């Protein structure tokens, strides 16, 4: 879009009014390739108009709700964010490159959540080829297992996301097999047929899923009625009962109807309690979700970086990816940092890695996530069996050393045989 067309779209009174409905959320503005300062908070029309006239191309807000968003800084330790967090909304980001398949999964998720008793749902087109589904903090129970709900971020939304994926996997598989089939899906997504299979059957989450990158502290999602710079379509709120009728043309800036407010929800108290209880009761006993432990138990490796010692997953990620690129920023940042690389070295390594991605991610996204990682404590990369990571975008191909470890950095420690950096002895495997 031309700058004049972007300006004309955003200066529409109704669009500005919708952008102002931020409900105690941190805001961020994108200017073409990069983001402006954080934190931001829009309270008055003039706040929005100023950034629009300064060249804003898109607007983003946090799923977390804060007592005072302007008190947030990069220097705040992650463990201190809970006391500043007023609450958070459950935002489900459907990640798929095909709009029609996104519609199928979106409908399944909506129906499933409603069967669990949650009816105060909002849905919007992402502006790309997916959808965002949200239900608000006001619908949540006050606590789960004795822990206040506002302190269960990001664990609770991750638990619910995994619960929904597990519950819907068979239905999604059967629907995609019936309506498309493996051969057609292979052609649509440009993926070899054998890579779409798991234990001889279609793995639906090779072509669609719930993006778990959004489920992290201070991460943001595209604001309602914001433009998407990739396709110059509008992130458009929709009637949840008419998802199947959505057509791309209705998200073109010149065609947008602003009558629906994504955040205008009025849930009953504890409306989502059954969903939370079911997700925790069903998921936790079967497979405990481990919090990523700070790498304070390890000495940071201070040896030259030797790619020959990388575990198979890190080697594959390093070659560049089509899927799992955003999650791999988190993986690589923590892997390199745990191995003793400085912030400048990690930034350089990730920017160079990004040139091999298909397509490359926006440079600003990588810089933002590396900056944020180095503003807090040192963490290892996710464990090998972490939900939503290595196995979920097809980079987990274990070798003999993998059988002895639980985390990619432990693999590097063993293979490099570096005295500094070997974990303290434990009874369990490394």
Residue pairs with C-beta under 8 A, 6 or more apart in sequence:
1 9
1 227
1 232
1 253
3 55
5 253
6 56
6 57
6 227
7 52
7 53
9 15
9 227
9 253
10 16
10 19
10 48
10 52
10 56
10 227
11 49
11 52
12 258
14 258
15 225
15 256
15 258
16 45
16 48
16 49
16 52
17 258
18 224
18 225
18 258
18 261
18 262
19 42
19 48
19 59
19 223
19 224
19 225
19 226
20 42
20 43
20 44
20 45
20 48
21 224
21 261
21 263
21 264
22 41
22 42
22 61
22 223
23 65
23 263
24 65
24 66
24 67
24 69
24 86
25 41
25 61
25 62
25 63
25 64
25 65
25 66
25 69
26 38
26 39
26 40
26 41
26 61
26 62
26 64
26 66
26 69
26 72
26 218
26 220
27 39
27 40
27 41
27 42
27 59
27 60
27 61
27 62
27 69
27 223
28 35
28 36
28 38
28 39
28 40
28 59
28 60
28 61
28 220
29 35
29 36
29 40
29 51
29 56
29 58
29 59
29 60
30 36
30 56
30 57
30 58
30 59
30 60
30 229
30 364
31 54
31 55
31 56
31 57
32 55
32 57
32 229
33 362
33 363
33 364
34 362
34 363
34 364
34 367
35 60
35 364
35 368
36 51
36 56
38 72
38 74
39 69
39 70
39 72
39 73
40 69
41 47
41 69
41 70
42 48
57 227
57 229
58 222
58 223
58 226
58 227
58 228
58 229
59 222
59 223
59 226
60 220
60 221
60 222
60 223
60 226
61 220
61 221
61 223
62 69
62 218
62 219
62 220
63 88
63 89
63 90
63 91
63 134
63 157
63 214
63 219
63 220
63 221
64 85
64 87
64 88
64 153
64 217
64 218
65 85
65 86
65 87
65 88
65 89
65 137
66 72
66 84
66 85
66 86
67 84
67 85
67 86
68 84
71 84
72 84
72 218
74 371
74 372
74 375
75 375
76 84
76 375
77 376
77 377
78 217
78 376
78 377
81 217
81 218
82 150
82 151
82 153
85 150
85 151
85 153
86 137
86 150
87 137
87 138
87 140
87 149
87 150
88 137
88 150
88 153
88 157
89 134
89 135
89 136
89 137
90 134
90 135
90 136
90 140
90 157
90 160
90 272
91 132
91 133
91 134
91 157
91 214
91 221
92 109
92 132
92 133
92 134
92 161
92 164
92 210
93 126
93 130
93 132
93 210
93 211
93 213
93 214
93 221
94 102
94 105
94 106
94 109
94 126
94 130
94 131
94 132
94 133
94 208
94 209
94 210
94 211
95 130
95 208
95 209
95 210
95 211
96 102
96 105
96 129
96 130
96 207
96 208
96 209
97 129
97 189
98 129
98 188
98 189
98 207
98 208
99 129
99 248
101 176
101 180
101 188
101 207
101 208
102 129
102 130
102 131
102 208
103 131
103 243
103 244
103 246
104 172
104 175
104 176
104 179
105 168
105 172
105 208
106 123
106 131
106 133
106 243
107 243
107 244
108 168
108 171
108 172
108 175
109 133
109 164
109 168
110 121
110 123
110 133
110 240
110 243
112 164
112 167
112 168
113 121
113 133
113 135
113 164
113 275
114 121
116 272
116 274
116 275
116 278
117 271
117 272
117 273
117 274
117 275
118 135
118 139
118 267
118 271
118 272
118 275
119 267
119 271
120 135
120 136
120 139
120 265
120 266
120 267
120 268
120 271
121 133
121 134
121 135
121 240
121 265
122 133
122 134
122 135
122 237
122 240
122 262
122 263
122 264
122 265
123 131
123 132
123 133
123 134
123 237
123 238
123 239
123 240
123 243
124 131
124 132
124 224
124 235
124 236
124 237
124 238
124 262
125 131
125 233
125 234
125 235
125 236
125 238
125 246
125 251
126 132
126 222
126 228
126 235
127 222
127 226
127 227
127 228
127 230
127 231
127 233
127 234
127 235
127 236
127 251
128 228
128 230
128 231
128 233
130 211
131 238
131 243
132 221
132 222
132 235
134 262
134 265
135 265
135 267
135 271
135 272
136 263
136 265
136 267
137 149
137 150
138 265
138 267
138 269
139 265
139 267
139 268
139 269
139 270
139 271
139 272
140 149
140 270
140 272
140 273
140 276
141 149
141 270
141 272
141 273
141 276
141 277
142 148
142 149
143 149
144 152
144 156
144 276
144 277
144 280
145 280
149 156
149 276
153 217
154 215
154 216
154 217
155 289
155 291
156 276
157 215
158 212
158 215
158 289
158 387
158 388
159 279
159 280
159 283
159 284
159 289
160 275
160 276
160 279
161 210
161 212
161 215
161 388
162 279
162 283
162 289
162 387
162 388
163 278
163 279
163 282
163 283
164 210
164 279
165 205
165 209
165 210
166 282
166 283
169 204
169 205
172 204
172 208
173 201
173 202
173 203
173 204
176 185
176 202
176 204
176 207
177 202
180 188
182 193
182 196
182 197
182 202
183 193
185 191
185 196
185 202
185 207
186 192
186 193
186 196
188 207
189 196
189 207
191 206
191 207
195 206
195 394
196 202
196 203
196 206
196 207
197 203
198 206
205 392
206 394
209 392
211 326
212 327
212 387
212 388
213 219
213 326
213 327
213 330
214 221
216 330
218 372
222 228
222 235
223 235
224 235
224 236
224 237
224 261
224 262
224 263
225 234
225 235
225 236
225 237
225 256
225 258
226 234
226 235
227 233
227 234
227 235
227 253
228 234
228 235
232 253
233 248
233 251
233 252
233 253
234 251
234 252
234 253
234 256
235 251
236 250
236 251
236 256
237 260
237 261
237 262
238 246
238 260
239 260
249 255
250 256
250 257
283 289
287 387
289 387
290 383
290 386
292 379
292 380
292 382
292 383
292 386
293 379
293 380
294 377
294 378
294 379
295 338
295 378
295 379
295 380
295 409
296 377
296 378
297 423
297 424
298 338
298 380
298 409
298 413
298 421
298 422
298 423
299 420
299 421
299 422
300 338
300 339
300 340
300 378
300 420
300 421
301 338
301 339
301 340
301 412
301 413
301 416
301 418
301 420
301 421
302 340
302 420
302 421
303 339
303 340
303 416
303 418
303 420
303 421
305 336
305 339
305 341
306 416
307 315
307 318
308 415
309 411
309 412
309 415
309 416
310 318
310 411
310 412
311 401
311 402
311 405
311 408
311 411
311 412
311 415
312 395
312 396
312 397
312 398
312 399
312 402
313 384
313 390
313 395
313 396
313 397
313 408
314 331
314 332
314 335
314 408
314 412
316 395
316 397
317 324
317 328
317 331
317 332
317 353
317 395
318 332
318 353
318 356
319 356
320 353
320 355
320 356
320 357
320 358
321 328
321 357
321 358
321 393
321 395
322 357
322 358
323 393
323 394
324 389
324 392
324 393
324 394
324 395
325 357
325 361
326 361
326 365
327 388
327 389
327 393
328 393
329 350
329 361
329 365
329 366
329 369
329 370
330 369
330 373
330 381
330 382
331 381
331 382
331 389
331 390
331 408
332 346
332 349
332 350
332 353
332 381
333 346
333 350
333 369
333 370
333 373
334 373
334 379
334 380
334 381
334 382
334 409
335 380
335 381
335 408
335 409
335 412
336 345
336 346
336 349
336 350
337 346
337 373
337 374
337 378
338 378
338 379
338 380
338 381
338 409
339 409
339 412
339 421
340 421
341 349
343 370
343 374
346 370
346 373
346 374
347 366
347 367
347 370
350 366
350 370
351 363
351 366
354 360
354 361
354 363
354 366
373 379
380 407
380 408
380 409
381 407
381 408
381 409
382 389
382 390
382 407
383 406
383 407
384 390
384 396
384 398
384 402
384 405
384 406
384 407
384 408
385 391
385 406
390 396
401 411
401 414
401 415
402 411
404 414
404 429
404 430
405 411
405 414
405 429
405 430
406 429
406 430
407 430
410 423
410 430
413 421
413 422
413 423
413 430
414 430
423 430
